Amino acid sequence: LSSKGRFMKVICPESSCRKENEASTSECVRCGTPLQSYVQLLNYPSHLFNQGLGAARNGEFERARDLFAAVVYWCPKDLEARNALAMACLESRDLLEAKRQWELVQAQAPTDRLALRGLSQIEELFRPTAQPLSGQSSSDMTHHKQVKKSIFARKKKT
């Protein structure tokens, strides 16, 4: 999808056509390829991401993790979804997967603040003197809440 002016446009997925069409058009004006299902498919990752946010806000972190994982599967370069996946893994106590996801974010964006903060938090948890999540100090909990809020507060446009 692209936006030119005020209206959203969709480029025909047919490789021999590639005509730009209004997003509300049911088929390509040049070649007749059906577009509505294609538009729905393009918007589906945002729909899944928003469902994941809702699940996370309701404390359903395993469900949120699964929804964010689906987005990352289809859109591996979506750093926002990958950060959300990492946070959902952290909340689900899957620290190794959270660490892996944030490392993948860093590979694409070395200065990503959320990934840096998340990895820092995980490093603290892996230190021999670190306490488990339930026994964190108030400053650790504040940091954890800030990371969580910055990730789960967003909503993707559909």
N, C-alpha and C positions, 0 to 999 in steps of 0.2 A: 504494500500500500504506500502511496505517496500523496502528499498534499500540494496542490498548486492552487493558489488563490484561496478560496473558501471551501472548496469541495474536495473530498477525498477521491483519489484516483486509484485504480488498480490496473496494472499492466497485465495484458493477456499472457497466461502461462505457456501458451503454444509457442514453441521456439521459432516457428516460421512466421509468426504474426507479431507479437510483442506490442500490439496497439494499446495505447492508454485509453481507459474507459472510466466512466463514472462508477464509483463503488456500488451504487444502488442498481446498476444495470444487470439484468439477469443473464445476458450473454454478450460476448464480444461483438461490437458493431462491425468489425471487419470480417472475422472468420466464423462467428457463431458458437465459439467455445463457451460452454456454461461457466459463469463466473461466481454465482452466489455461493456454491459449495466451496470454491477456492477462497473466497473472502472469509467465509466462516473458518476455514482451516487456518488462514493467516492470523485470525483473531483468537484462535483457541488457546495458544500459549498464555496470552494475557488473561483469558478467562480462568485457566488453571492456576495462574499465579495469584489472582484475586481470591480464588477459593482457598488457596494455601494460606493467604493472609488471614482470611476469616477463621480458618481452623486454628492457626497459631494464636490469634487473639482470644479464642475460646479455650486455649490451653490444650488443644488436640495436636500435640507436636508430632506424633508419629504420622498422623494423617497429613499434616502440613508438609512433613518431610517427603512423603510419597508424592504429593502434588508438585512440590518444587523440583523433585527428582525428574518427574515427567517433563517439566518445562526445560530443564537442563539437558535432558536426553535429546529433545527436538531442537533446542537452541543452545548449543554448548558455549557460545560466546556471550550469552546473557549473564553479565556479571552480577546484576541485581538479583536474578533468580538464584545464581550460585551462592551468593552471600546469604540469601534467605534459607537456602538448603543447608548451608553450614550452620547457621544459627538454630534451625530446627533440629539438626543432628546434635548440636550441643545441648539443647533443651531436652532431648531424648536420651541424653547421657551416652551418645555414641561419639566419644571424643576423637577417636581415630579418623572416623569419616568426616567429622567437622574440620579437623586439621587438614585432611586431604583436599577437601573442597576449597578451603581458604588458600592452600598452597597453589591450587589450580587458578584461583583468582589472581594471586600474586604473579603467576607465570605470565598472565595476560596484561596485568596492570600492577607493576611492582610497588606503586605508591598508594594503592587502594586503602583508604583509611579503615574501612570496616574489616577488611581481611587482616590488616596489621594489628588492629585492636583484638580481633578474635583469636589470632595466633598467639598474641601476647597473653591473653587470658588462659588459653590452653597450656602454654608453657608454664604458667604459674601453677596450674592444677597438676602438672606432671612433676613438679619439683618435689623432692622427698619431704620437705617441710610443709608443703601445701596441704590444706584441709580440703575435704570433699565439698562439693557444691552446697550441700545443706549446712555446712559449718563455716561458710565464708564470712570474712569480716565485713563490716558495713561499707568500707570503701570498695572492696571487691564486688559486693552486691550492687553498689551504685554503678560501677563500671559495667558490670554484666547487664544491668537494666538499661544503661545508655546504649550499649551495642544492640540489645534486643529491640529497643524502641526505634532506633535509627533504621533497622531493617524492616520490622513489621509494620511501620507506620505508613509505608508507601502503598500506592495502588496504581496499577498499570491501566492505561487507557485502552479501551476495546473498540 
